[in-house]
Amino acid sequence: MEILSQSELINATQRTKALIIISSLFIAFGALYSPHLLGTGVALIILLVSLRLYASLELYAVSKCRATVSNVFAIEGDVVEVPIVIENPTSVPIATAEISVAYSQYLKLVEGVKASLVLIPARGSVKLMLRFKARVGNHVVGPLELAVRDVFGFFRFDYTLEVIGTIKCVPRASETVVKRLMVFTRTTGLTRSKRAGYGVELYGVREYKIGDDVRRIIWKYLASKHKLVVKEMELEAMNRVIFVVDGTLDTWAGPYGYTPFEYSCRVVASISKYLSKRGDLMGAIIFAENGIYRTPKLTRSYRRIIEPFAEYKPCVNEIKEGNNRVIALENAFKHIVSMLPREKSLVFFLTPNPSYQYKQILSTIAKKLTALGHEIYIVLPLITTFEIKGMPEWAQAIYRVKTFSIVKEHIEYAKLLRKLGIKTIVAGAQQVPQMIVSLLEARYGY
């Protein structure tokens, strides 16, 4: 009954129609002139019926197939292997199955093929191996589209195996940038200095003053020197930082692995790894058209900071209704407020692709957060396009003009934001981490 209910999925090809015409001619001429032609025509009809029955059995076997696509966790830039296994538990072999693997438009296949022709043996399995170059985000591999034919190609049907695998990829922190930041803060005198206050680490000793906690008196010193002194503890001061990354569709324009969004992710990862060594509290929020991805709360853990980037799903199709970038930014504001502590914090908005359309909402959010006692910065990295060696002179000239226009656009946009009273950072790709860390270290202990 199940085979019959699915029989409408099977379609006859052009070969079948041609063979039916030929069989009809053989039968007609055989009935009039030669019994041999009649037998040949009948044999062809029997062949078609047999192949149609076999196609029905193949359809039944395909409907019972089990497919698995592995879930993979990776670091940006790695080549990841995604094995795909299709098992046929029935006793019917599936001949001439064309398998097409759907995957995210943001992934790049570096080894393997998207479509392949396989034979799935009875009570057996086939394994396909695809290799992708990982990039930041949660990317989907699947479902599997099967186009199955009989051995002669007279009948075919299409079937979809609804199986999904994911490639979750976190940004790669540049060890070179982290070491450069450590050297930079030491050579410029931006290292932290100890302060007296409440904490667990010993800062020093001093004479007793009225109002000091008696539990901090050093009684052994009193017994030997006949003088009251107390322990002074080191103040546990730290920065509280939130990185807000623009993950809308506009930020995915550019070469594979070098889009504005991916650059912003690497900046956040590198700075977060540096700050985790210093014990600062950090949070990360990525806003996109399809949702908000964030850390649950401020944390000192580098691993916790980069986790939302692996959950982030890039928008697949551009949504035409309304200004979705503005809506996404407004949604992010609610999450920023819920994450911010009462103490003064620094919030960095990384919006690498300047858009005049949401300038007003960006300035409004910055002013609201400033009114709450926090410090807000808009970061506009200058991701310039470099000349390619070997290009003709006219192409190099076009690249120079394009680079100049990009830089000019960013600078003009920064001027508009500054006129609105918003602190803005405009710098080259190599200078952004140092400028952010300089601001953080200069405000240590606020």
Secondary structure, 3 states (H helix, E strand, C coil): CHHHHCHHHCEECHHHHHHHHHHHHHHHHHHHCCHHHHHHHHHHHHHHHHHHHHHHHHHHHHHCCEEEECCEEEECCCEEEEEEEEEECCCCCEEEEEEEEEECCCCEEEECCCEEEEEECCCEEEEEEEEEECCCEEEEEEEEEEEEECCCCCEEEEEEECCCEEEEEECCCCHHHHHHHHHHHHHCCCCCCCCEEEEEEEEEEEECCCCCCHHHECHHHHHHHCCCEEEEEECCCCCEEEEEEECCHHHHCCCCCCCHHHHHHHHHHHHHHHHHHHCCEEEEEEEECCEEEECCCCECCHHHHHHHHHHCCCCCCCCCCCCHHHHHHHHHHHHHHHHCCCCCCEEEEECCCCCHHHHHHHHHHHHHHHHCCCEEEEEEEECCCCCCCCCCHHHHHHHHHHHHHHHHHHHHHHHHHHHCCCEEEEEECCCHHHHHHHHHHHCCCC
